[in-house]
Amino acid sequence: MNPKKLTIEKIQEALRKQQYICDRSLATVVYLSITLGKPVLLEGEAGVGKTEIAKVLAEVMETRLIRLQCYEGLDANTALYEWNYPKQMLRIKLEEVRHGDREAVETEIFTEEYLVRRPLLEAIQSDGSTPPVLLIDEIDRADMEFEAFLLEVLSDFQITIPEIGTIRAKLRPYVFLTSNRTREIHDALKRRCLYHWIDYPTFEKEYEIIMTKFPHVRDLLARQVCTFMQRVRQMNFYKRPGIAETLDWASALMTLNRHELDEGTVEETMGCVFKYREDLHHLREEVAGKRLDLDEMLKESTVLKA
């Protein structure tokens, strides 16, 4: 897809063709990010589609996806570049055997030939006709020191390697940062980004997502799954299920050849929806105490269908 011919509507439609359903506000942010060359910070609960948007956009733009998965203790070397020490040491040993010029070798081993490119450098040095999509996933898991390092990279899209010099991006990558908001992201980083909060989907949107991903699913089953998900997200669970869990559950139900939900099926397949023992126990308590009335909920799904 030609970035110069993009419109908000075309982005929304292209994402839909790749089975990613997004509202106009998210499509607008993606459009502005591409046209203005600014990174996007996507926040929201886990499993609502923050990472997926970058993956799908890479397919839409027919370009590479370069992913940097953040974690506690992530440092600049791991994200940027490292020297290939084994290869350098091998070269030094070979020159010692040949009685070569040691000083010349020490200069030669700090060239691009001995450089191990990590995601950030790889994105900046990309020489394709279309910029790559750079996904910096779960930035909230990284330390604040790494955030500070990112400020320079995202401001100028250039990296200085002392032994080589400054490397500038020929084409600015499309940058997406995601956060599950386990901690607040610093204002300085937010100022460099466009921002969008991805919320849990409405019933209508979740239903559309299921029907798009699984076109052969029974209409009643899709409505029952959506009704259940909407209900439990209003309850006090440690980890409320996102759309990722919805799709896992729908896929599992289809694999089991279930055409509609019943209390036994819900009980048997709740491991697709809740991933904490406490949440599974809490669900059983809610069902036993009729605070979550499955029979009533399933009837409600039937009424919605009608």
N, C-alpha and C positions, 0 to 999 in steps of 0.2 A: 504494500500500500504506500502510495506516494505521500510523504508528510505534508507537502505543499498543497495537496488537494483535500486534506482532511477537514471534516466538519464534526461537530458534536454528534449529529445524527449518524454520520458514517461510522464513527467510533463505536457508538452504541450498537449499531446494527452488526458491525464486524465482530464485536465481542459476543453478541448473541449467536452468531453463526458458529463461534467456537464454544458454544454452550455455557457462556458466562453471562448471566442476567444482571445488568447493573442499571440503576436509575440514572436520570439525566444529570443529577448533581455530581455523581462520580465520573460520568463521561465528560462533563465539563472540566473537571479538575485534570483528567488525563489529557484532554485536548490542550488546555493551557500549559501543561507541563511540556508537551511536545513542541508547541509553537514558541513558547517563551524560553525553553531550555532550562527550566527550573526543576529541581528534585521535588518529589511528592512524599510527604510523611503521612502514612496511613495508620491510624490507630483504631482499636476496637478489641472486643473480646476474641479469644482464640477460636479459630474455626469459622470465622465469618467471611473469609475470602480475600484477605489482605495479600497473602503471598500469591494466590492464584491469579490475581489481576496482572501481575508482572509476567507470570509464565504465559498467560494467554496473549498479552500484548506482544510478546516476543514472536509468537506464532503469527499474529495479525500483521506485524511489521516485517515478517520474514527475515528476522535477524537473530543473533545469538542472545541467549540468556546467560549472564554471568552472575553467579550467586555467591554472596558472602554471608555465611551463617555466623551470627554473633554469639558469643558466650563470655562468661566471666573470665577475665584474664587475657582476652584477645588483645594482642599488641600490634603495633604498626608493621613489624616485620612479617608476621603471619598474614596480614591483610594486604600488604603492599608488595614486598619482594624479599628474597633471601639470596645469598650467594651459594652456589653449588659447591660446598666445601669438599666433598669427596672428589669431585672432578678437578678442583683446584689443586688438592694435595697430590692427586695422581699426576697432574702436569708437572708439578714441582719435582716429584720423584723421578719422572722420566728425564727431565732436564739435568738432574743431578747425575744420573747414569751416563748421559751424553756429555757431561761436563759443559753444559751450555751457559749462556749469560744469565746469571741469577737475577740481576736487576731488571733485565728485559722481561723475564718471565713474570716477575712480581707485578709488572705493569700490565702485561697481557691477560693475566687471570682475573683482572677486574674490568672486564669488558662485557658486552651484552651476551656474548657466547656462554658466559658462566653465570648468567643471571637466571634465577628461578622466579618467574612472574606469578604473583598471587593475584586475587580477583581485582583489586583496585588498579594495579598497574596494567593488568590485562585489558581492562575496560578502557583505560586512557590510551593505550598503545594500539587499540583495534584499528585496522586499516581497511575495513570493509567499506562498501559503498553506502551502507546504512549503519547508523550508530547502534551499538549493542544495548540491550536492556540490562542495567546493573541493579540487582536486587540486594539490598543490605537488610537482611532479615533479622527481626527481633533485636533491634538496636538497644532496646531497654535492658537486655541481658549483658551488654558490654559495660565496661567501666567508664566513668566520666572522663578519664584521661583519653580513652579512645575517641570519645565524642569530640573532644577538643582537637584531636588530630584530624578528624573528618572535616572540621570547619575549613581548613586550608584547601583540602582536596576538592570539596564541593563548591568553594568560592571561585577558584581559578582553573580547576580541572587540569592541574599540572603537578608534577612530582619532581623533586630534586634529589638525585642520587649523587652523593659527593664524588664518587670515582668516575662518573660518567657525565653528569651535568643535569640540566633541567629538561624533562620530557613533557611536552604539552600535547593535549588531546587534539587531533586533527578534526574529529567530530565528537561533539559532546554526547556522552551516553545518556540514554533515558534512565533516570535514577529513581528508584522506589525504595523508601525506607519503611519498614513496618515496626510496629510496637504493640505489645499486648498490655502496655501501661502498668507493668509491675513496678515501675518507678517513673518519675517525671523526666521528660527529656528537657535539656537545657534550652532556655529561650534563644540563645545565640544560634543554635542549630535549627530551631523552629523558624527563625527569621529567614533563613536561607531556603526554606521549603514552602511549597504550597501544602495546605493541610486538608485532610478529609477524615471524618470519623465514620467508620462502617459499622452500623448497628445491626442487631439481629433482624432478620427479614420479617416483614408482615406476613400474614397468612397467605395473601394473594401472591406475593413474590415467592414465597417458599414453595407454594403449590406449582407455580410456573417453573421454578428451578427443577423440581422433581420431574415434572412432565417433559422438560427439555432434556434432562440427563437420561431419563428412562422412559422413552416414548411408548413402551409396551406395558407400563405399569397400569393396573386397574385404577380407574378414576376414584372409586370409593376408598381404596387403600391409600392413595396419595392424600386424600382429604383427611382421613383418619390420622395418618402420620403427622400432617401439618397441625391438626387440631391438638393432638397430644403434645407436640413440641411447643406450640404457643402457650399451652396451659402450664407445662412444667417450668418454662422460663419465667413465669410469674411467681414461682415458689422459691423457697429458701434452700437452694442446693449450694454445695461448696463450689461446684463447677457446672454452670448451666450449659447445656449442649448447644453447639453452634450448627451452622448449615453443614459442616463436614460430617458431624454425627448423624444428621438427618439423612444424608446421602448414603452413609455406611449402613444405616438401619434399613432404608428402602431397598438397597441392594441385597442385604441379607434376607429380607422378607421375600423378595422375588426369588432368590436362590432356594428358599424353603417352600416355594410354590404357595405362599399365602396370598389370598385374594382379598382378605379383610382381617382386621384385628379382632382379637378376643383376649380375655384376661390371661389365659394360659400362654398365648403367643407373646404378649407383652412381657410377662414374667420370664419367659425363656430367652428372650432376645435383648434384655436390657443392658447386657454387656456391650452392645453396639452404641448405646446412648450415654451411659454413665461409666466413668473410668475410675471412680473412687468407691471403696467399700462403704464409706459413710453415706454416700449419696444413694447407693443401692438399698442400704438399710432404711434410710429416710423415705425412699420411695415406697417400700413395702409398708412402712408405718402409715404413710399418707393414704395408700390404697385400703389398708385394713380399717383405718378410722373413717373411711368414706370422705376424707377431705379432698381426695382425688377419686371421684366416682367414675370408673372406667365405663360402666354401662351407660351412664348419662352422657359422657363425652362421646362415645361411639354413636349414640342416637343423635347427638348434635351434629356429627359429621354427615349422617344420613340426611338430616334436614337441610344442611348446607348444600348438599348435592341436589336436592329437589329444588 
